[in-house]
Amino acid sequence: MKLLLTFLLFSSFLFGQNNSQETMLVYPKCEKFIIDGNESLQSCFLGKFIEEMGQESLFILSSKKIAYTDIRAEMKFVIDENGNFTSLEFIGNEFNKELIKDSFDMYLNKYNKKKKKIVPAKDANGNPISKSFYIPYVLKKDLPTYRVY
């Protein structure tokens, strides 16, 4: 049976002021998108972050031998002026919240061991600022398809 990892970013929201002169944070391995602007930097950050979180979630489910079909939760967090994750909040039923929290903890452990860190967002004057994120998190099991001959 094939697993399909799906994370829907219904539209990952940035909270707070979104001044067009601000510079989006730069996630490790997204440096090449600086030239392309804030939308590309945001897309790269969200894509890489979600992929890494998804790997941790799948590892936890696999190691605990938990069968699942549909996991839905929401994450809220801030990346502060130093490029650190703060103000973490997980929303969903107890099982889903616990899975996302455990996945996030594993993700942070691996992230903190890396030499490269997030370059924080900057305001129009070039000063580091915090950015808030809200990310709907969906993990689905791909059900087998059958063909009738």
N, CA, C and O atoms as a GROMACS GRO file, in nm:
protein
  596
    1MET      N    1   0.084  -0.117   0.000
    1MET     CA    2   0.000   0.000   0.000
    1MET      C    3   0.090   0.125   0.000
    1MET      O    4   0.186   0.134   0.076
    2LYS      N    5   0.057   0.214  -0.083
    2LYS     CA    6   0.137   0.335  -0.102
    2LYS      C    7   0.093   0.443  -0.004
    2LYS      O    8  -0.026   0.460   0.022
    3LEU      N    9   0.190   0.517   0.050
    3LEU     CA   10   0.158   0.630   0.137
    3LEU      C   11   0.170   0.759   0.058
    3LEU      O   12   0.266   0.779  -0.016
    4LEU      N   13   0.076   0.841   0.076
    4LEU     CA   14   0.081   0.972   0.013
    4LEU      C   15   0.087   1.074   0.125
    4LEU      O   16  -0.003   1.082   0.208
    5LEU      N   17   0.190   1.150   0.126
    5LEU     CA   18   0.208   1.253   0.226
    5LEU      C   19   0.159   1.383   0.167
    5LEU      O   20   0.215   1.434   0.069
    6THR      N   21   0.054   1.436   0.225
    6THR     CA   22  -0.004   1.557   0.172
    6THR      C   23  -0.012   1.662   0.282
    6THR      O   24  -0.069   1.638   0.388
    7PHE      N   25   0.044   1.774   0.256
    7PHE     CA   26   0.032   1.886   0.347
    7PHE      C   27  -0.032   1.997   0.268
    7PHE      O   28   0.022   2.045   0.168
    8LEU      N   29  -0.147   2.038   0.313
    8LEU     CA   30  -0.216   2.144   0.243
    8LEU      C   31  -0.184   2.276   0.310
    8LEU      O   32  -0.200   2.292   0.430
    9LEU      N   33  -0.140   2.365   0.231
    9LEU     CA   34  -0.117   2.500   0.279
    9LEU      C   35  -0.229   2.584   0.222
    9LEU      O   36  -0.211   2.661   0.128
   10PHE      N   37  -0.347   2.566   0.282
   10PHE     CA   38  -0.464   2.634   0.228
   10PHE      C   39  -0.427   2.774   0.190
   10PHE      O   40  -0.477   2.825   0.090
   11SER      N   41  -0.350   2.831   0.259
   11SER     CA   42  -0.270   2.949   0.234
   11SER      C   43  -0.212   2.976   0.370
   11SER      O   44  -0.280   3.022   0.462
   12SER      N   45  -0.088   2.946   0.380
   12SER     CA   46  -0.019   2.966   0.506
   12SER      C   47  -0.013   3.115   0.530
   12SER      O   48   0.036   3.192   0.448
   13PHE      N   49  -0.064   3.152   0.640
   13PHE     CA   50  -0.081   3.293   0.666
   13PHE      C   51   0.036   3.350   0.742
   13PHE      O   52   0.089   3.287   0.834
   14LEU      N   53   0.077   3.468   0.704
   14LEU     CA   54   0.172   3.547   0.782
   14LEU      C   55   0.088   3.648   0.858
   14LEU      O   56   0.012   3.724   0.799
   15PHE      N   57   0.105   3.649   0.988
   15PHE     CA   58   0.033   3.746   1.068
   15PHE      C   59   0.116   3.872   1.082
   15PHE      O   60   0.235   3.874   1.050
   16GLY      N   61   0.053   3.977   1.130
   16GLY     CA   62   0.124   4.100   1.155
   16GLY      C   63   0.130   4.186   1.031
   16GLY      O   64   0.069   4.155   0.929
   17GLN      N   65   0.202   4.292   1.043
   17GLN     CA   66   0.214   4.383   0.930
   17GLN      C   67   0.292   4.315   0.819
   17GLN      O   68   0.390   4.246   0.844
   18ASN      N   69   0.248   4.335   0.701
   18ASN     CA   70   0.316   4.277   0.587
   18ASN      C   71   0.350   4.390   0.490
   18ASN      O   72   0.287   4.404   0.385
   19ASN      N   73   0.447   4.467   0.527
   19ASN     CA   74   0.491   4.580   0.448
   19ASN      C   75   0.568   4.530   0.328
   19ASN      O   76   0.654   4.442   0.342
   20SER      N   77   0.540   4.582   0.212
   20SER     CA   78   0.605   4.535   0.091
   20SER      C   79   0.756   4.560   0.092
   20SER      O   80   0.829   4.501   0.013
   21GLN      N   81   0.802   4.647   0.181
   21GLN     CA   82   0.944   4.676   0.188
   21GLN      C   83   1.016   4.585   0.288
   21GLN      O   84   1.138   4.590   0.300
   22GLU      N   85   0.940   4.501   0.359
   22GLU     CA   86   1.002   4.405   0.449
   22GLU      C   87   1.066   4.294   0.366
   22GLU      O   88   1.026   4.268   0.253
   23THR      N   89   1.166   4.230   0.425
   23THR     CA   90   1.230   4.117   0.361
   23THR      C   91   1.192   3.992   0.439
   23THR      O   92   1.204   3.987   0.561
   24MET      N   93   1.145   3.892   0.368
   24MET     CA   94   1.105   3.764   0.427
   24MET      C   95   1.226   3.697   0.489
   24MET      O   96   1.339   3.718   0.445
   25LEU      N   97   1.203   3.616   0.591
   25LEU     CA   98   1.313   3.539   0.649
   25LEU      C   99   1.373   3.446   0.545
   25LEU      O  100   1.309   3.412   0.445
   26VAL      N  101   1.496   3.404   0.568
   26VAL     CA  102   1.565   3.316   0.475
   26VAL      C  103   1.596   3.185   0.548
   26VAL      O  104   1.677   3.181   0.641
   27TYR      N  105   1.530   3.080   0.505
   27TYR     CA  106   1.548   2.947   0.562
   27TYR      C  107   1.671   2.882   0.501
   27TYR      O  108   1.702   2.907   0.384
   28PRO      N  109   1.744   2.799   0.578
   28PRO     CA  110   1.860   2.732   0.520
   28PRO      C  111   1.824   2.660   0.390
   28PRO      O  112   1.719   2.595   0.382
   29LYS      N  113   1.907   2.670   0.292
   29LYS     CA  114   1.893   2.612   0.158
   29LYS      C  115   1.792   2.689   0.072
   29LYS      O  116   1.755   2.642  -0.036
   30CYS      N  117   1.748   2.806   0.118
   30CYS     CA  118   1.658   2.891   0.037
   30CYS      C  119   1.728   3.018  -0.007
   30CYS      O  120   1.664   3.107  -0.064
   31GLU      N  121   1.857   3.029   0.017
   31GLU     CA  122   1.931   3.150  -0.013
   31GLU      C  123   1.921   3.190  -0.160
   31GLU      O  124   1.923   3.309  -0.194
   32LYS      N  125   1.912   3.090  -0.248
   32LYS     CA  126   1.908   3.119  -0.392
   32LYS      C  127   1.781   3.193  -0.433
   32LYS      O  128   1.774   3.246  -0.544
   33PHE      N  129   1.680   3.197  -0.345
   33PHE     CA  130   1.553   3.263  -0.379
   33PHE      C  131   1.548   3.410  -0.334
   33PHE      O  132   1.447   3.478  -0.355
   34ILE      N  133   1.655   3.458  -0.272
   34ILE     CA  134   1.658   3.598  -0.228
   34ILE      C  135   1.634   3.690  -0.347
   34ILE      O  136   1.559   3.788  -0.337
   35ILE      N  137   1.697   3.660  -0.459
   35ILE     CA  138   1.684   3.742  -0.580
   35ILE      C  139   1.540   3.746  -0.628
   35ILE      O  140   1.494   3.847  -0.680
   36ASP      N  141   1.466   3.634  -0.611
   36ASP     CA  142   1.329   3.624  -0.662
   36ASP      C  143   1.226   3.694  -0.574
   36ASP      O  144   1.112   3.714  -0.616
   37GLY      N  145   1.264   3.732  -0.453
   37GLY     CA  146   1.175   3.809  -0.368
   37GLY      C  147   1.106   3.730  -0.259
   37GLY      O  148   1.128   3.610  -0.241
   38ASN      N  149   1.020   3.802  -0.186
   38ASN     CA  150   0.955   3.748  -0.066
   38ASN      C  151   0.865   3.627  -0.092
   38ASN      O  152   0.865   3.533  -0.013
   39GLU      N  153   0.790   3.629  -0.202
   39GLU     CA  154   0.700   3.515  -0.228
   39GLU      C  155   0.780   3.386  -0.248
   39GLU      O  156   0.742   3.281  -0.197
   40SER      N  157   0.888   3.395  -0.321
   40SER     CA  158   0.972   3.277  -0.343
   40SER      C  159   1.038   3.231  -0.214
   40SER      O  160   1.047   3.111  -0.189
   41LEU      N  161   1.083   3.325  -0.132
   41LEU     CA  162   1.143   3.290  -0.004
   41LEU      C  163   1.041   3.222   0.087
   41LEU      O  164   1.073   3.125   0.155
   42GLN      N  165   0.918   3.275   0.088
   42GLN     CA  166   0.814   3.216   0.171
   42GLN      C  167   0.778   3.076   0.122
   42GLN      O  168   0.764   2.984   0.203
   43SER      N  169   0.765   3.060  -0.008
   43SER     CA  170   0.733   2.928  -0.064
   43SER      C  171   0.842   2.827  -0.033
   43SER      O  172   0.813   2.713   0.002
   44CYS      N  173   0.966   2.868  -0.046
   44CYS     CA  174   1.077   2.778  -0.017
   44CYS      C  175   1.076   2.740   0.130
   44CYS      O  176   1.090   2.622   0.163
   45PHE      N  177   1.061   2.838   0.219
   45PHE     CA  178   1.057   2.809   0.362
   45PHE      C  179   0.946   2.710   0.395
   45PHE      O  180   0.970   2.609   0.459
   46LEU      N  181   0.825   2.740   0.350
   46LEU     CA  182   0.712   2.654   0.383
   46LEU      C  183   0.729   2.514   0.324
   46LEU      O  184   0.697   2.415   0.390
   47GLY      N  185   0.777   2.506   0.202
   47GLY     CA  186   0.798   2.375   0.140
   47GLY      C  187   0.898   2.290   0.215
   47GLY      O  188   0.874   2.173   0.242
   48LYS      N  189   1.012   2.349   0.249
   48LYS     CA  190   1.116   2.274   0.320
   48LYS      C  191   1.073   2.241   0.463
   48LYS      O  192   1.096   2.130   0.510
   49PHE      N  193   1.011   2.337   0.530
   49PHE     CA  194   0.966   2.314   0.668
   49PHE      C  195   0.863   2.202   0.672
   49PHE      O  196   0.872   2.112   0.756
   50ILE      N  197   0.767   2.206   0.584
   50ILE     CA  198   0.661   2.105   0.583
   50ILE      C  199   0.717   1.968   0.545
   50ILE      O  200   0.676   1.866   0.602
   51GLU      N  201   0.808   1.964   0.451
   51GLU     CA  202   0.870   1.836   0.413
   51GLU      C  203   0.944   1.775   0.534
   51GLU      O  204   0.930   1.656   0.561
   52GLU      N  205   1.020   1.856   0.604
   52GLU     CA  206   1.095   1.807   0.719
   52GLU      C  207   1.002   1.765   0.833
   52GLU      O  208   1.026   1.663   0.898
   53MET      N  209   0.898   1.842   0.857
   53MET     CA  210   0.800   1.805   0.959
   53MET      C  211   0.728   1.676   0.920
   53MET      O  212   0.705   1.590   1.006
   54GLY      N  213   0.694   1.661   0.794
   54GLY     CA  214   0.626   1.541   0.746
   54GLY      C  215   0.711   1.417   0.767
   54GLY      O  216   0.659   1.312   0.804
   55GLN      N  217   0.841   1.428   0.742
   55GLN     CA  218   0.930   1.315   0.763
   55GLN      C  219   0.930   1.272   0.909
   55GLN      O  220   0.930   1.153   0.940
   56GLU      N  221   0.930   1.370   0.998
   56GLU     CA  222   0.928   1.338   1.142
   56GLU      C  223   0.796   1.272   1.180
   56GLU      O  224   0.795   1.176   1.258
   57SER      N  225   0.685   1.323   1.128
   57SER     CA  226   0.554   1.265   1.158
   57SER      C  227   0.545   1.121   1.112
   57SER      O  228   0.499   1.033   1.185
   58LEU      N  229   0.591   1.096   0.989
   58LEU     CA  230   0.588   0.960   0.936
   58LEU      C  231   0.678   0.867   1.018
   58LEU      O  232   0.643   0.751   1.040
   59PHE      N  233   0.792   0.917   1.062
   59PHE     CA  234   0.882   0.836   1.144
   59PHE      C  235   0.814   0.797   1.275
   59PHE      O  236   0.821   0.682   1.317
   60ILE      N  237   0.750   0.894   1.339
   60ILE     CA  238   0.681   0.866   1.466
   60ILE      C  239   0.570   0.764   1.446
   60ILE      O  240   0.560   0.667   1.522
   61LEU      N  241   0.486   0.784   1.346
   61LEU     CA  242   0.376   0.691   1.319
   61LEU      C  243   0.430   0.551   1.289
   61LEU      O  244   0.376   0.452   1.338
   62SER      N  245   0.534   0.544   1.211
   62SER     CA  246   0.593   0.416   1.175
   62SER      C  247   0.654   0.346   1.297
   62SER      O  248   0.633   0.226   1.317
   63SER      N  249   0.728   0.421   1.377
   63SER     CA  250   0.794   0.360   1.493
   63SER      C  251   0.696   0.313   1.598
   63SER      O  252   0.723   0.218   1.671
   64LYS      N  253   0.582   0.379   1.607
   64LYS     CA  254   0.478   0.338   1.703
   64LYS      C  255   0.378   0.240   1.641
   64LYS      O  256   0.284   0.196   1.707
   65LYS      N  257   0.400   0.206   1.513
   65LYS     CA  258   0.312   0.115   1.440
   65LYS      C  259   0.166   0.159   1.449
   65LYS      O  260   0.076   0.081   1.479
   66ILE      N  261   0.147   0.287   1.422
   66ILE     CA  262   0.014   0.345   1.426
   66ILE      C  263  -0.041   0.354   1.285
   66ILE      O  264   0.018   0.417   1.197
   67ALA      N  265  -0.155   0.292   1.265
   67ALA     CA  266  -0.224   0.305   1.136
   67ALA      C  267  -0.303   0.436   1.139
   67ALA      O  268  -0.360   0.472   1.241
   68TYR      N  269  -0.306   0.503   1.030
   68TYR     CA  270  -0.378   0.629   1.023
   68TYR      C  271  -0.436   0.646   0.884
   68TYR      O  272  -0.389   0.585   0.788
   69THR      N  273  -0.536   0.727   0.875
   69THR     CA  274  -0.589   0.760   0.744
   69THR      C  275  -0.592   0.910   0.722
   69THR      O  276  -0.573   0.957   0.610
   70ASP      N  277  -0.614   0.984   0.826
   70ASP     CA  278  -0.630   1.128   0.808
   70ASP      C  279  -0.592   1.199   0.938
   70ASP      O  280  -0.657   1.182   1.041
   71ILE      N  281  -0.487   1.278   0.931
   71ILE     CA  282  -0.444   1.354   1.048
   71ILE      C  283  -0.451   1.501   1.011
   71ILE      O  284  -0.394   1.544   0.911
   72ARG      N  285  -0.522   1.576   1.092
   72ARG     CA  286  -0.538   1.719   1.068
   72ARG      C  287  -0.510   1.795   1.196
   72ARG      O  288  -0.562   1.762   1.303
   73ALA      N  289  -0.426   1.895   1.185
   73ALA     CA  290  -0.395   1.982   1.298
   73ALA      C  291  -0.352   2.117   1.242
   73ALA      O  292  -0.343   2.135   1.120
   74GLU      N  293  -0.326   2.208   1.330
   74GLU     CA  294  -0.280   2.340   1.291
   74GLU      C  295  -0.164   2.378   1.379
   74GLU      O  296  -0.159   2.342   1.497
   75MET      N  297  -0.070   2.451   1.322
   75MET     CA  298   0.046   2.498   1.396
   75MET      C  299   0.049   2.650   1.389
   75MET      O  300   0.026   2.710   1.284
   76LYS      N  301   0.079   2.709   1.502
   76LYS     CA  302   0.104   2.853   1.506
   76LYS      C  303   0.239   2.870   1.575
   76LYS      O  304   0.266   2.807   1.677
   77PHE      N  305   0.322   2.955   1.519
   77PHE     CA  306   0.450   2.983   1.581
   77PHE      C  307   0.504   3.116   1.531
   77PHE      O  308   0.454   3.172   1.433
   78VAL      N  309   0.605   3.163   1.598
   78VAL     CA  310   0.672   3.287   1.561
   78VAL      C  311   0.819   3.254   1.537
   78VAL      O  312   0.878   3.176   1.611
   79ILE      N  313   0.875   3.313   1.435
   79ILE     CA  314   1.020   3.308   1.418
   79ILE      C  315   1.068   3.448   1.455
   79ILE      O  316   1.039   3.546   1.387
   80ASP      N  317   1.142   3.453   1.566
   80ASP     CA  318   1.177   3.581   1.627
   80ASP      C  319   1.293   3.652   1.557
   80ASP      O  320   1.342   3.607   1.453
   81GLU      N  321   1.335   3.763   1.616
   81GLU     CA  322   1.440   3.848   1.559
   81GLU      C  323   1.575   3.778   1.550
   81GLU      O  324   1.665   3.823   1.479
   82ASN      N  325   1.590   3.666   1.623
   82ASN     CA  326   1.715   3.590   1.620
   82ASN      C  327   1.705   3.466   1.531
   82ASN      O  328   1.801   3.390   1.520
   83GLY      N  329   1.590   3.446   1.467
   83GLY     CA  330   1.572   3.331   1.380
   83GLY      C  331   1.531   3.205   1.454
   83GLY      O  332   1.546   3.095   1.402
   84ASN      N  333   1.481   3.221   1.577
   84ASN     CA  334   1.439   3.107   1.660
   84ASN      C  335   1.288   3.090   1.657
   84ASN      O  336   1.214   3.187   1.644
   85PHE      N  337   1.243   2.964   1.670
   85PHE     CA  338   1.100   2.934   1.680
   85PHE      C  339   1.055   2.965   1.823
   85PHE      O  340   1.116   2.918   1.919
   86THR      N  341   0.948   3.043   1.836
   86THR     CA  342   0.892   3.073   1.967
   86THR      C  343   0.739   3.069   1.959
   86THR      O  344   0.683   3.052   1.851
   87SER      N  345   0.674   3.083   2.072
   87SER     CA  346   0.527   3.091   2.081
   87SER      C  347   0.459   2.978   2.005
   87SER      O  348   0.368   3.002   1.925
   88LEU      N  349   0.501   2.856   2.031
   88LEU     CA  350   0.445   2.740   1.962
   88LEU      C  351   0.306   2.709   2.015
   88LEU      O  352   0.282   2.711   2.136
   89GLU      N  353   0.215   2.681   1.923
   89GLU     CA  354   0.079   2.641   1.960
   89GLU      C  355   0.032   2.538   1.858
   89GLU      O  356   0.048   2.556   1.737
   90PHE      N  357  -0.028   2.429   1.908
   90PHE     CA  358  -0.077   2.323   1.822
   90PHE      C  359  -0.227   2.308   1.847
   90PHE      O  360  -0.271   2.304   1.962
   91ILE      N  361  -0.304   2.300   1.741
   91ILE     CA  362  -0.449   2.295   1.750
   91ILE      C  363  -0.500   2.171   1.679
   91ILE      O  364  -0.459   2.142   1.566
   92GLY      N  365  -0.589   2.097   1.743
   92GLY     CA  366  -0.647   1.976   1.686
   92GLY      C  367  -0.692   1.884   1.798
   92GLY      O  368  -0.688   1.922   1.915
   93ASN      N  369  -0.736   1.763   1.762
   93ASN     CA  370  -0.773   1.672   1.869
   93ASN      C  371  -0.646   1.628   1.943
   93ASN      O  372  -0.535   1.653   1.896
   94GLU      N  373  -0.662   1.562   2.055
   94GLU     CA  374  -0.546   1.531   2.141
   94GLU      C  375  -0.441   1.446   2.069
   94GLU      O  376  -0.321   1.475   2.079
   95PHE      N  377  -0.484   1.343   1.996
   95PHE     CA  378  -0.388   1.258   1.926
   95PHE      C  379  -0.309   1.338   1.822
   95PHE      O  380  -0.186   1.329   1.816
   96ASN      N  381  -0.380   1.415   1.741
   96ASN     CA  382  -0.315   1.493   1.636
   96ASN      C  383  -0.222   1.600   1.693
   96ASN      O  384  -0.112   1.621   1.642
   97LYS      N  385  -0.267   1.668   1.799
   97LYS     CA  386  -0.181   1.769   1.862
   97LYS      C  387  -0.054   1.705   1.916
   97LYS      O  388   0.055   1.761   1.902
   98GLU      N  389  -0.068   1.589   1.979
   98GLU     CA  390   0.049   1.521   2.036
   98GLU      C  391   0.146   1.478   1.925
   98GLU      O  392   0.268   1.491   1.940
   99LEU      N  393   0.092   1.426   1.816
   99LEU     CA  394   0.177   1.386   1.703
   99LEU      C  395   0.252   1.506   1.648
   99LEU      O  396   0.372   1.498   1.624
  100ILE      N  397   0.183   1.617   1.627
  100ILE     CA  398   0.246   1.736   1.571
  100ILE      C  399   0.349   1.792   1.668
  100ILE      O  400   0.457   1.834   1.627
  101LYS      N  401   0.317   1.793   1.796
  101LYS     CA  402   0.412   1.842   1.897
  101LYS      C  403   0.537   1.755   1.898
  101LYS      O  404   0.649   1.808   1.899
  102ASP      N  405   0.521   1.623   1.900
  102ASP     CA  406   0.636   1.532   1.898
  102ASP      C  407   0.718   1.550   1.770
  102ASP      O  408   0.841   1.550   1.775
  103SER      N  409   0.650   1.564   1.657
  103SER     CA  410   0.718   1.586   1.530
  103SER      C  411   0.798   1.716   1.533
  103SER      O  412   0.911   1.721   1.486
  104PHE      N  413   0.737   1.820   1.588
  104PHE     CA  414   0.803   1.950   1.596
  104PHE      C  415   0.925   1.943   1.686
  104PHE      O  416   1.029   2.001   1.656
  105ASP      N  417   0.913   1.870   1.799
  105ASP     CA  418   1.027   1.854   1.890
  105ASP      C  419   1.143   1.783   1.819
  105ASP      O  420   1.258   1.825   1.831
  106MET      N  421   1.112   1.676   1.746
  106MET     CA  422   1.216   1.605   1.670
  106MET      C  423   1.277   1.696   1.564
  106MET      O  424   1.399   1.699   1.545
  107TYR      N  425   1.190   1.770   1.494
  107TYR     CA  426   1.237   1.864   1.393
  107TYR      C  427   1.332   1.966   1.456
  107TYR      O  428   1.440   1.991   1.402
  108LEU      N  429   1.293   2.025   1.570
  108LEU     CA  430   1.377   2.126   1.635
  108LEU      C  431   1.510   2.068   1.680
  108LEU      O  432   1.614   2.135   1.670
  109ASN      N  433   1.509   1.945   1.731
  109ASN     CA  434   1.636   1.882   1.771
  109ASN      C  435   1.731   1.872   1.652
  109ASN      O  436   1.849   1.905   1.664
  110LYS      N  437   1.681   1.826   1.539
  110LYS     CA  438   1.764   1.815   1.419
  110LYS      C  439   1.806   1.952   1.368
  110LYS      O  440   1.921   1.973   1.329
  111TYR      N  441   1.711   2.046   1.367
  111TYR     CA  442   1.739   2.181   1.318
  111TYR      C  443   1.847   2.249   1.402
  111TYR      O  444   1.938   2.312   1.348
  112ASN      N  445   1.838   2.235   1.533
  112ASN     CA  446   1.935   2.300   1.622
  112ASN      C  447   2.075   2.242   1.609
  112ASN      O  448   2.172   2.308   1.646
  113LYS      N  449   2.088   2.120   1.558
  113LYS     CA  450   2.220   2.060   1.537
  113LYS      C  451   2.286   2.108   1.408
  113LYS      O  452   2.407   2.093   1.391
  114LYS      N  453   2.207   2.165   1.318
  114LYS     CA  454   2.261   2.213   1.191
  114LYS      C  455   2.343   2.339   1.214
  114LYS      O  456   2.318   2.415   1.308
  115LYS      N  457   2.440   2.360   1.128
  115LYS     CA  458   2.524   2.479   1.140
  115LYS      C  459   2.456   2.603   1.084
  115LYS      O  460   2.481   2.714   1.132
  116LYS      N  461   2.369   2.584   0.983
  116LYS     CA  462   2.300   2.699   0.925
  116LYS      C  463   2.171   2.726   1.002
  116LYS      O  464   2.101   2.633   1.041
  117LYS      N  465   2.142   2.852   1.021
  117LYS     CA  466   2.022   2.893   1.093
  117LYS      C  467   1.937   2.985   1.006
  117LYS      O  468   1.983   3.033   0.902
  118ILE      N  469   1.815   3.008   1.048
  118ILE     CA  470   1.725   3.099   0.977
  118ILE      C  471   1.775   3.242   0.991
  118ILE      O  472   1.808   3.287   1.101
  119VAL      N  473   1.781   3.312   0.879
  119VAL     CA  474   1.809   3.455   0.882
  119VAL      C  475   1.674   3.522   0.902
  119VAL      O  476   1.585   3.507   0.818
  120PRO      N  477   1.656   3.598   1.012
  120PRO     CA  478   1.525   3.655   1.040
  120PRO      C  479   1.478   3.754   0.934
  120PRO      O  480   1.556   3.809   0.856
  121ALA      N  481   1.346   3.774   0.933
  121ALA     CA  482   1.287   3.876   0.845
  121ALA      C  483   1.340   4.012   0.887
  121ALA      O  484   1.384   4.031   1.000
  122LYS      N  485   1.334   4.106   0.794
  122LYS     CA  486   1.384   4.241   0.824
  122LYS      C  487   1.282   4.345   0.782
  122LYS      O  488   1.209   4.326   0.684
  123ASP      N  489   1.277   4.454   0.857
  123ASP     CA  490   1.186   4.563   0.822
  123ASP      C  491   1.249   4.649   0.712
  123ASP      O  492   1.358   4.618   0.663
  124ALA      N  493   1.180   4.755   0.675
  124ALA     CA  494   1.226   4.841   0.566
  124ALA      C  495   1.362   4.904   0.594
  124ALA      O  496   1.434   4.941   0.501
  125ASN      N  497   1.398   4.916   0.723
  125ASN     CA  498   1.528   4.974   0.760
  125ASN      C  499   1.638   4.869   0.774
  125ASN      O  500   1.753   4.903   0.804
  126GLY      N  501   1.604   4.743   0.752
  126GLY     CA  502   1.704   4.636   0.763
  126GLY      C  503   1.719   4.580   0.902
  126GLY      O  504   1.812   4.503   0.928
  127ASN      N  505   1.629   4.617   0.993
  127ASN     CA  506   1.635   4.564   1.130
  127ASN      C  507   1.559   4.432   1.140
  127ASN      O  508   1.451   4.419   1.082
  128PRO      N  509   1.614   4.334   1.212
  128PRO     CA  510   1.545   4.205   1.227
  128PRO      C  511   1.411   4.222   1.296
  128PRO      O  512   1.398   4.300   1.391
  129ILE      N  513   1.310   4.147   1.248
  129ILE     CA  514   1.176   4.150   1.307
  129ILE      C  515   1.122   4.007   1.319
  129ILE      O  516   1.172   3.915   1.254
  130SER      N  517   1.021   3.991   1.403
  130SER     CA  518   0.954   3.862   1.419
  130SER      C  519   0.849   3.844   1.310
  130SER      O  520   0.792   3.941   1.262
  131LYS      N  521   0.824   3.719   1.273
  131LYS     CA  522   0.716   3.685   1.180
  131LYS      C  523   0.636   3.572   1.240
  131LYS      O  524   0.692   3.474   1.290
  132SER      N  525   0.504   3.584   1.236
  132SER     CA  526   0.414   3.481   1.286
  132SER      C  527   0.362   3.397   1.171
  132SER      O  528   0.337   3.448   1.062
  133PHE      N  529   0.347   3.267   1.197
  133PHE     CA  530   0.298   3.175   1.095
  133PHE      C  531   0.182   3.093   1.150
  133PHE      O  532   0.178   3.057   1.268
  134TYR      N  533   0.089   3.063   1.063
  134TYR     CA  534  -0.023   2.973   1.090
  134TYR      C  535  -0.024   2.873   0.976
  134TYR      O  536  -0.040   2.912   0.860
  135ILE      N  537  -0.007   2.745   1.008
  135ILE     CA  538   0.003   2.645   0.902
  135ILE      C  539  -0.094   2.531   0.929
  135ILE      O  540  -0.077   2.457   1.026
  136PRO      N  541  -0.196   2.514   0.846
  136PRO     CA  542  -0.280   2.394   0.854
  136PRO      C  543  -0.195   2.274   0.811
  136PRO      O  544  -0.121   2.281   0.713
  137TYR      N  545  -0.205   2.164   0.885
  137TYR     CA  546  -0.120   2.047   0.866
  137TYR      C  547  -0.209   1.927   0.841
  137TYR      O  548  -0.289   1.891   0.927
  138VAL      N  549  -0.195   1.865   0.725
  138VAL     CA  550  -0.278   1.751   0.690
  138VAL      C  551  -0.187   1.638   0.643
  138VAL      O  552  -0.103   1.657   0.555
  139LEU      N  553  -0.206   1.521   0.701
  139LEU     CA  554  -0.130   1.402   0.664
  139LEU      C  555  -0.231   1.295   0.629
  139LEU      O  556  -0.315   1.259   0.712
  140LYS      N  557  -0.224   1.243   0.506
  140LYS     CA  558  -0.323   1.145   0.461
  140LYS      C  559  -0.254   1.019   0.413
  140LYS      O  560  -0.143   1.021   0.361
  141LYS      N  561  -0.325   0.909   0.432
  141LYS     CA  562  -0.279   0.781   0.379
  141LYS      C  563  -0.349   0.761   0.245
  141LYS      O  564  -0.471   0.774   0.234
  142ASP      N  565  -0.271   0.730   0.145
  142ASP     CA  566  -0.326   0.707   0.012
  142ASP      C  567  -0.390   0.570   0.011
  142ASP      O  568  -0.323   0.469   0.034
  143LEU      N  569  -0.518   0.566  -0.016
  143LEU     CA  570  -0.589   0.439  -0.020
  143LEU      C  571  -0.564   0.371  -0.154
  143LEU      O  572  -0.553   0.439  -0.256
  144PRO      N  573  -0.554   0.239  -0.156
  144PRO     CA  574  -0.526   0.170  -0.282
  144PRO      C  575  -0.640   0.188  -0.382
  144PRO      O  576  -0.757   0.200  -0.344
  145THR      N  577  -0.603   0.191  -0.506
  145THR     CA  578  -0.705   0.199  -0.610
  145THR      C  579  -0.716   0.063  -0.677
  145THR      O  580  -0.616  -0.006  -0.697
  146TYR      N  581  -0.836   0.026  -0.710
  146TYR     CA  582  -0.860  -0.104  -0.772
  146TYR      C  583  -0.915  -0.083  -0.912
  146TYR      O  584  -0.994   0.009  -0.936
  147ARG      N  585  -0.873  -0.170  -1.002
  147ARG     CA  586  -0.924  -0.164  -1.138
  147ARG      C  587  -1.010  -0.287  -1.164
  147ARG      O  588  -0.978  -0.398  -1.122
  148VAL      N  589  -1.116  -0.264  -1.233
  148VAL     CA  590  -1.203  -0.376  -1.272
  148VAL      C  591  -1.170  -0.408  -1.416
  148VAL      O  592  -1.172  -0.320  -1.502
  149TYR      N  593  -1.140  -0.534  -1.444
  149TYR     CA  594  -1.107  -0.577  -1.581
  149TYR      C  595  -1.217  -0.660  -1.638
  149TYR      O  596  -1.208  -0.705  -1.752
   0.00000   0.00000   0.00000
